[in-house]
């Protein structure tokens, strides 16, 4: 970490590569396509390399990277101001290759996440996709611990309500 903070690009690259897949997954949840998610990873690498010397607590490196990735994702969405429907994307994936995954579940999870506002989505993704503690989530999005808990519980309640509503409609 110290070498990376002094500008050693190889040391930084080694650190960054440990979290590259996590950054991609987080970005994909926001931007909903591979090309933009890869752009987010690249932009996150650039921004983090440029400002790593300002990171005060090296133990929060991953949290710091995720925060940058979320900001980059939101920047891309603001610039493009587009909404990519998940179902079309999966239809194209199915046509282009033999995909044997659980598509309805993937669509459902992404559709459910889209129901959350930006604040709720950030908390849920950090808590459940990246296994952050509530305290780490609060620090990452720079909100009080109590507020993070409230947002998380509100988001979970919203997701449960929507999920149960979908199940009731299917049966």
Secondary structure, DSSP 8 states (H G I E B T S, - for coil): -HHHHTT-HHHHHHHHHTTHHHHHHHHHHHH-SHHHHHHHHHHHHHHHHHHGGG-S-GGGHHHHHHHHHHHHHHHHHHHH-----HHHHHHHHHHHS---S-HHHHHHHHHHHHTS-HHHHHHHIIIIIS---HHHHHHHHT--HHHHHHHHHHHHHHHHHHHHHHHHHH-
